[in-house]
Amino acid sequence: MNYIPLFSLGIIFLLLSFTFSHSYVNNFNWNGIRSEIKDSIIEFEKYGSITSKYVGYAGKTPQQWYRQNWLNENLNEKELSKLTEYPNGSVKGLAYWNLIKNKKVEKKELFEKALNDTLAFVHYQSGCIGTGFMLGEFVVSFVPATENIELKEILNKKERKEILNLLEKRKMKENFYKKEYYKTLK
């Protein structure tokens, strides 16, 4: 009878340790992604955001920027496409950013895929300011502006209209959710 409490505590400890050690990173299918890329993605995700070269009042270059640049230079198109399915929004944002710069990639399909992902958020840190975006807005509005790419250069008029309409619908939905959330705070 004295062993029952110890046995129960042991079971609880095992369940808790499994819960905290098992994350979606372990569930992501890493097939087709090189081990050095996997290691860098996991470290990139720990920082939590995409970053510009200079961050903070002192304008220091964070380690994240160097890691991000290494990934930008070493990820291939197949790995980038796979990472658009990764559970973390900033990792997805980095993958989409690199795919948008690739002239061989179909942009309309890329934009649609990003806009249809309504659960992912991207955090971008530049200087002293950090900004959060829904993935679709980040991919359709922020990245092209940052890369000095106009949508009319990469999409025809019909495609541009479809993408901008879809972006507007997503923003309206986001605003609805924000309003509902703010109501709960009163």
Salt bridges, closest charged atoms under 4 A:
GLU36 OE2 - ARG34 NH1 3.85
GLU43 OE2 - LYS46 NZ 2.96
GLU79 OE1 - ARG34 NH2 2.70
GLU85 OE2 - LYS113 NZ 2.54
GLU112 OE2 - LYS108 NZ 2.73
ASP117 OD2 - LYS92 NZ 2.39
GLU137 OE2 - LYS171 NZ 3.90
GLU150 OE1 - LYS152 NZ 3.73
GLU162 OE1 - LYS108 NZ 2.97
GLU174 OE2 - LYS178 NZ 3.51
GLU180 OE2 - LYS183 NZ 3.03
